[in-house]
Amino acid sequence: HGGMCPRCEGRGSVSDFDLSALYDDSKSLNEGALTIPGYSMDGWYGRIFRGCGFFDPDKPIRKYTKRELHDLLHKEPTKIKVDGINLTYEGLILKIQKSMLSKDREAMQPHIRAFVDRAVVFADCPDCGGTRLSEAARSSKVKGVSIADLCAMQITDLAEWIRDLDEPSVAPLLRALGENLDSFVELGLGYLSLDRPSGTLSGGEAQRIKMLRHLGSSLTDVTYVFDEPTIGLHPHDIQRMNDLLVRLRDKGNTVLVVEHKPEAIAIADHVVDLGPGAGTEGGEVVFEGTLVGLRGSGTLTGKHLDDRAALKETVRTHTGALEIRGATTHNLQNVDVDIPLGMLVVVTGVAGSGKSSLIDGSVSGRNGVVSVDQTAIRGSRRSNPATYTGLLDPIRKAFAKANGVKPALFSANSEGACPTCNGNGVIYTELGFMETVATPCEDCGGKRFQASVLEYQLGGHDISEVLAMSVAEAEEFFGDGDARTPAAHKILERLADVGLRYLSLGQPLTTLSGGERQRLKLATQMGDKGGIYVLDEPTTGLHLADVEHLLGLLDRLVDAGKSVIVIAHHQAVMAHADWIIDLGPGAGHDGGRIVFEGTPADLVAARSTLTGDHLAAYVGT
């Protein structure tokens, strides 16, 4: 704790509430001053506020004394008696922090999320200036530079500074530190600074930082497993990644790579292809052998290995523009750009050129913008695609209507849950000294529901059988016949559109890959009322054959009058764009500028940037 700033507890920022978003101070509580979702004076909150005696519920809030306002907002939990019932009263801000701010933003209901975005503002801590360090830590210096200054440097500059240090007493330490920093540069991460919050890293950056720990290791005869190491990498950077994987192999290790990119598959000594389809239609080894053998094997991967997207004959015309002026987030160098609307726009550039900084910093927070990223969907082990997308509601109602009972019976989180496992389907046994063991519940056989609930059927199936269906099966099931449910069918169509036809409706969200999570979010948010969609690397985890489906979906979104902005490195997505914005020319402070904006055909013709070179090679011009 010695180095931690005491004011912000080492977080670097302090959260504050915009009080005008919590209440209208011209009204009294009884007149409905509170504007917090769920805080109505008609229910329990009204009884508590009227009966607590800490303030007058008929007095406008702006006329409250300091004491009354403190009790309304900040009072510590206090036992009170209202209408003869023992209750605990606590201030509004404490209550909001516990009930809303403890949840992940993604897991909130849309109206709660909108309220939190309005009400909570974060600012740099005034004591440490956002460095997260105490005064003692900031005042200790080497060559006039503090640890906070060093952490704020770009890693390439920091490596240079460390090399110039001549301190024989700590020479081994400096050498090890220098090698570690050089590894960052080799992996194409030299543009980062050490104080960059890990939550602001793109998916590819986060994965490459995990790799760093192993690349410097002198271990041999180790098996390394990499899951899509090329995520977030520009074609220019994939070459460097390939070199690193080969180096690991040459040290005498086994390297297993799960990958879809042809450039990465090309360096394999041995290829194992799984299929023939996805989900229940897959699960078999359909080919193993060399790359040449894969090409001639006739499997889905073999057929698509040499796919090349053609540039579009015609591109759409824009219907307006989203203006960005003077963007300076992270490494952006005062960027001015107009993003055309009503088109499919691809933002590209080498890793670290400033793509995510431009879009996250200047586009994502705006009105009408729906942003779909790859962060984990927070949810318990009970959450699944049916609950996350809202699909379970129309399904429960359809079951209830068909059987003349109430919908709550058809939820494993509510009345229909198996009492033995509480609707989990498994019993968790805590072993203290070992990992928790999960065993299928003997009473419900893992179905999560009471036996009496499974007697109710819809179209010849009970609720557990419906939740075990894949998206493709459920789409057919709810499409026509006795089980026809248009509201459910519409959500299932969107899930199929984003390439999740194989996913089962009841599969726990904790078992989905990063790409699946992002596409699940996309399917859910396609129903939102946004006019502009922002997608970060939507091809992550997609097989070559599925990329075409995704492009078709993006086209349909644009044709329906939406604007779609995609951060992408996949050449097929670039070739399919109406407009490309290329950032560069390098990474970190060598990037952060717009090096090209125009149509894909113009980019290929000009070949003035690294992206232009790689795209030209891809489309074969």
Summary of the structure (lengths in Angstrom):
residues: 621
radius of gyration: 27.9
end to end distance: 59.4
largest distance: 82.6
contacts: 1911
relative contact order: 0.09
helix: 40%
strand: 18%
